[in-house]
Amino acid sequence: MVCAYRARATRWPTPLFVDPWAEALAGTDGHEIAERLDQRFPPMEHWLALRVAYLDRLVALAVDRLSIRQVVILGAGYDTRAARIPRAGVRYFEVDHPATQAAKRERLAGLAGYPVDAATYVTCNFEREDPIERLAATGFDTAEPALVIWEGVVPYLTEAAVRATATRLAAGLDPRSLVAFDFVGKKLATGQSLSGADQQTRAYVGELGEPIQFGTDDVLPLLAACGFRWVRSLDFNELALELLGDYQRDRQFRFQHIALAAVKPPVAGWP
Ligand SMILES: C[S@@+](CC[C@H](N)C(=O)[O-])C[C@H]1O[C@@H](n2cnc3c(N)ncnc32)[C@H](O)[C@@H]1O
């Protein structure tokens, strides 16, 4: 579904990013799921386009300007950054639930020209496994900084898994690393006092087999408790204003945020 939205955003007259693989990778099933979600939550295409565009820019900043040589994509799904933002000497690690990763790798095998070796594939179930241990076992260097992108995953985990994973990242990564993830607000996660449209969206995502389990209106206390000491949070209206140049109330970006976290205040040049 996310891939289908990336394919659509690639066709915008002035695209925020181009993903040449997304159309084929999404398949008709991906497009159908996205079209059904459109009926419940029309701004989804914009939300995902902004999320992808912002995180792409963060990857480019990290590897081109800040000499980061390891990019970790946690809960990678059908992410294509390893193919889209390749750099000499930069290693991509795609960490995902074994079932999702196996499905992706099967699809990639049928995608002519896709550089499957651009990423190192690492399986991990965040509900019960340690991502740092799993990464280290495949050649990830914990003594070197990394950019960790945890995109579209946190809402689908239990709070215990979010805390356990974030705690391991804070303790196990080189302190010069940066973690970026998106999260939703508490109301959407708990289903309390939502509008009809938001209830329908939440229910539909649950029907797809990945119910929303975790949300927060204030991510800083959680990240502080997990060991992070530098936190920034952005909301999607801020991203829309910056990347699309306008504010539209009916985009309904009320519950979506992106957090950046590090255990040390980052060097000058971080966003
Ligand atoms: C909505 S997809 C997002 C995929 C991708 N990051 C993107 O933005 O396109 C959610 C991802 O979270 C992963 N995920 C969900 N629960 C997980 C768990 N317990 N352990 C590891 N990965 C999990 C899924 O396998 C899937 O890849």
The ligand as a Gaussian input file, in Angstrom:
#p B3LYP/6-31G(d) Opt

LIG

0 1
 C        3.154000      -0.140000       7.103000
 S        4.591000      -1.114000       6.851000
 C        5.800000       0.158000       6.556000
 C        6.888000      -0.330000       5.690000
 C        7.945000       0.688000       5.278000
 N        8.746000       1.136000       6.388000
 C        7.328000       1.861000       4.574000
 O        7.189000       2.936000       5.176000
 O        6.947000       1.679000       3.429000
 C        4.921000      -1.710000       8.470000
 C        6.223000      -2.492000       8.588000
 O        6.416000      -2.808000       9.959000
 C        6.874000      -4.126000      10.063000
 N        6.510000      -4.678000      11.375000
 C        5.308000      -4.663000      11.975000
 N        5.370000      -5.323000      13.151000
 C        6.660000      -5.760000      13.271000
 C        7.354000      -6.505000      14.253000
 N        6.741000      -6.949000      15.348000
 N        8.661000      -6.764000      14.049000
 C        9.292000      -6.334000      12.929000
 N        8.688000      -5.623000      11.965000
 C        7.382000      -5.350000      12.142000
 C        6.155000      -4.848000       8.946000
 O        6.805000      -6.064000       8.646000
 C        6.213000      -3.818000       7.831000
 O        7.384000      -3.941000       7.089000

